[in-house]
């Protein structure tokens, strides 16, 4: 079992920045594709960004140019740097880890709340 612990959420003003961290408890991290999902009240959960073992990243259109996903394999940690945040970024953000043979996340974090409001 792999534990994913998110941190860094909170209240931020529109246009501000925030960095989310996801620390994994196992070296499974080093062979896993890491991703961040989010779910806003009344909306379906959506995949925000994903990073491969090799560091390739994909983003949904609404965050391209504003969010940057990175990973530090030595620390078993993934980071989601959020710039120029908007009220519509308000959601609970979940970190996930997906193994090389899996089509869906194998492990989920507990979630961290991000609220963008003035």
N, C-alpha and C positions, 0 to 999 in steps of 0.2 A: 504494500500500500504506500502510495506517495502522498504526502501532505503538501498542499500549496497554501502559503500564507501571504495574503495580500496586505499591503499597507500603503499609506500615502493619500488616501481619500480625504475629502473634507469639503468645506465651503470655499468657493472661489468666485471672484467677480468676473463678469463678462470681459473678455480680453486678457484675462490673467493666465497664469501657467500653473501646472500641477504635474507631479511625477508619481506614478503608481509603481510599486515594486511587487514582485511575486517571487518569493523564496521557496524553493523546492527542498524537500527533506531527503532526497535521494539522487544518486548520480544518474537515475533514469532520465533526469533533466537533460543530460548530455546527448541523448539519442532521441529526444522528443521534440516534436513541433510544438511551440508554445503559442498561445493565442489569448486574446482578451475579447470577451463578450460583454455586452451590456444589456440591461433591461430597464426601460423607463416605465413609470406607472401607467398601466393600461395599454402597454405596447408589448409586442412580441420581443423575445430576446434576439439580438442580432450579433453577428460576428463583426467585430470592429477591426481587428488586425491580427495577422499571424506571421510568425517568423520560423523559418526552417532551421534545421540543425546547422546548415551552412551559412545562415544569416540572411537568406532571401526573405523579403517582406512583401506582404500584400495588405491593402487597406480598403475599407469601403470608401466610396466617393466622398461622402460627407466629412471625412476627417483627413483626406489627402492634403498634404501640405501643412497640416496643423499638428498631427500626431506623429510621433516617431517611436517605433518599437525596436528594442535592442535586447541583447542577451549577453550575460557574462558567464560562460561555462565554468570558469574557475570558482565562481561563487554560487553556482546553481541558481541564478537569479535572472529574471526578465524584468525589463523596465518599459513602461509606457509613458513617454514624455508627451504632455499635452500642452500645446501653445494656443493662444488666441481662442480660449474656450468660449462656447456659446451656451445660452440657456438650454438649447436642445441637446446638449451633451449631458445634461442631468440624468443620472441613472445609477443603478448598482452595477459595478464593474466586476466581472469574474475572470480570474485567470484559469487557463486550462492547459493540460499537457496531453498530447496525442502521440502515441507510440508509432514507430515506423510502419507497422502493419495495420494500423487502425484507421478507420474512416471518420470516426467521431472521437471527441475527447475521451480519454480514459480516466482522467482525474480533474476535479474541479476544486477551486478554492471556495472559501465561504462568502466571498464578495466584499466589496468596499464601496461605500456610498460616495458619489461625487455630486455635489450640488452647485450649480452655477447660477448665481443670483446677485443682484445689486442690493 
